[in-house]
Amino acid sequence: MSILLDEADAYERGMDDDLTFQTVRELAGAAYMAGRSAPPTDAEVEAVAKRLLWRSWWSWDGIESDYVAKDEDDAWDYAGEICGYREDFIDRAKEVLEVERHAMTE
């Protein structure tokens, strides 16, 4: 939800109108739709990368450790200690988002 609100805030900054509750709701919807065709934000990429990492936590190829992550953020922090691991998931996340956006525009 915070990504949606970030997009709405960025969209709203470009508007000079006095805002009512209805206008804010409309802006949020318009920002969301505009965001579907915009390049992914860093927050979106990181959120997808964290989820991909968390979902693959049990099968980290080549990583031998007894470490057990408590949650998605803990796994992300631990991955930062392994050279290149976060970057790999960020690259994967960008690919996933690109495929998703391409599918949305077809």
MODELLER restraints for C-alpha pairs under 7 A, 6 or more apart:
rsr = mdl.restraints
at = mdl.atoms
rsr.add(forms.Gaussian(group=physical.xy_distance, feature=features.Distance(at['CA:3:A'], at['CA:43:A']), mean=6.89, stdev=0.5))
rsr.add(forms.Gaussian(group=physical.xy_distance, feature=features.Distance(at['CA:3:A'], at['CA:44:A']), mean=6.87, stdev=0.5))
rsr.add(forms.Gaussian(group=physical.xy_distance, feature=features.Distance(at['CA:4:A'], at['CA:32:A']), mean=6.19, stdev=0.5))
rsr.add(forms.Gaussian(group=physical.xy_distance, feature=features.Distance(at['CA:7:A'], at['CA:31:A']), mean=5.65, stdev=0.5))
rsr.add(forms.Gaussian(group=physical.xy_distance, feature=features.Distance(at['CA:7:A'], at['CA:32:A']), mean=6.66, stdev=0.5))
rsr.add(forms.Gaussian(group=physical.xy_distance, feature=features.Distance(at['CA:7:A'], at['CA:35:A']), mean=6.79, stdev=0.5))
rsr.add(forms.Gaussian(group=physical.xy_distance, feature=features.Distance(at['CA:8:A'], at['CA:27:A']), mean=6.17, stdev=0.5))
rsr.add(forms.Gaussian(group=physical.xy_distance, feature=features.Distance(at['CA:8:A'], at['CA:28:A']), mean=4.77, stdev=0.5))
rsr.add(forms.Gaussian(group=physical.xy_distance, feature=features.Distance(at['CA:8:A'], at['CA:31:A']), mean=4.97, stdev=0.5))
rsr.add(forms.Gaussian(group=physical.xy_distance, feature=features.Distance(at['CA:11:A'], at['CA:31:A']), mean=5.75, stdev=0.5))
rsr.add(forms.Gaussian(group=physical.xy_distance, feature=features.Distance(at['CA:12:A'], at['CA:27:A']), mean=6.71, stdev=0.5))
rsr.add(forms.Gaussian(group=physical.xy_distance, feature=features.Distance(at['CA:36:A'], at['CA:101:A']), mean=6.47, stdev=0.5))
rsr.add(forms.Gaussian(group=physical.xy_distance, feature=features.Distance(at['CA:37:A'], at['CA:101:A']), mean=6.49, stdev=0.5))
rsr.add(forms.Gaussian(group=physical.xy_distance, feature=features.Distance(at['CA:45:A'], at['CA:90:A']), mean=6.47, stdev=0.5))
rsr.add(forms.Gaussian(group=physical.xy_distance, feature=features.Distance(at['CA:45:A'], at['CA:93:A']), mean=5.72, stdev=0.5))
rsr.add(forms.Gaussian(group=physical.xy_distance, feature=features.Distance(at['CA:45:A'], at['CA:94:A']), mean=6.11, stdev=0.5))
rsr.add(forms.Gaussian(group=physical.xy_distance, feature=features.Distance(at['CA:46:A'], at['CA:90:A']), mean=6.57, stdev=0.5))
rsr.add(forms.Gaussian(group=physical.xy_distance, feature=features.Distance(at['CA:48:A'], at['CA:93:A']), mean=5.45, stdev=0.5))
rsr.add(forms.Gaussian(group=physical.xy_distance, feature=features.Distance(at['CA:49:A'], at['CA:89:A']), mean=5.07, stdev=0.5))
rsr.add(forms.Gaussian(group=physical.xy_distance, feature=features.Distance(at['CA:49:A'], at['CA:90:A']), mean=5.17, stdev=0.5))
rsr.add(forms.Gaussian(group=physical.xy_distance, feature=features.Distance(at['CA:49:A'], at['CA:93:A']), mean=5.01, stdev=0.5))
rsr.add(forms.Gaussian(group=physical.xy_distance, feature=features.Distance(at['CA:50:A'], at['CA:72:A']), mean=6.34, stdev=0.5))
rsr.add(forms.Gaussian(group=physical.xy_distance, feature=features.Distance(at['CA:50:A'], at['CA:76:A']), mean=6.08, stdev=0.5))
rsr.add(forms.Gaussian(group=physical.xy_distance, feature=features.Distance(at['CA:51:A'], at['CA:72:A']), mean=6.94, stdev=0.5))
rsr.add(forms.Gaussian(group=physical.xy_distance, feature=features.Distance(at['CA:52:A'], at['CA:89:A']), mean=6.95, stdev=0.5))
rsr.add(forms.Gaussian(group=physical.xy_distance, feature=features.Distance(at['CA:53:A'], at['CA:89:A']), mean=6.60, stdev=0.5))
rsr.add(forms.Gaussian(group=physical.xy_distance, feature=features.Distance(at['CA:54:A'], at['CA:72:A']), mean=5.43, stdev=0.5))
rsr.add(forms.Gaussian(group=physical.xy_distance, feature=features.Distance(at['CA:54:A'], at['CA:75:A']), mean=6.55, stdev=0.5))
rsr.add(forms.Gaussian(group=physical.xy_distance, feature=features.Distance(at['CA:69:A'], at['CA:75:A']), mean=5.11, stdev=0.5))
rsr.add(forms.Gaussian(group=physical.xy_distance, feature=features.Distance(at['CA:79:A'], at['CA:85:A']), mean=5.81, stdev=0.5))
rsr.add(forms.Gaussian(group=physical.xy_distance, feature=features.Distance(at['CA:79:A'], at['CA:86:A']), mean=5.81, stdev=0.5))
rsr.add(forms.Gaussian(group=physical.xy_distance, feature=features.Distance(at['CA:80:A'], at['CA:86:A']), mean=5.82, stdev=0.5))
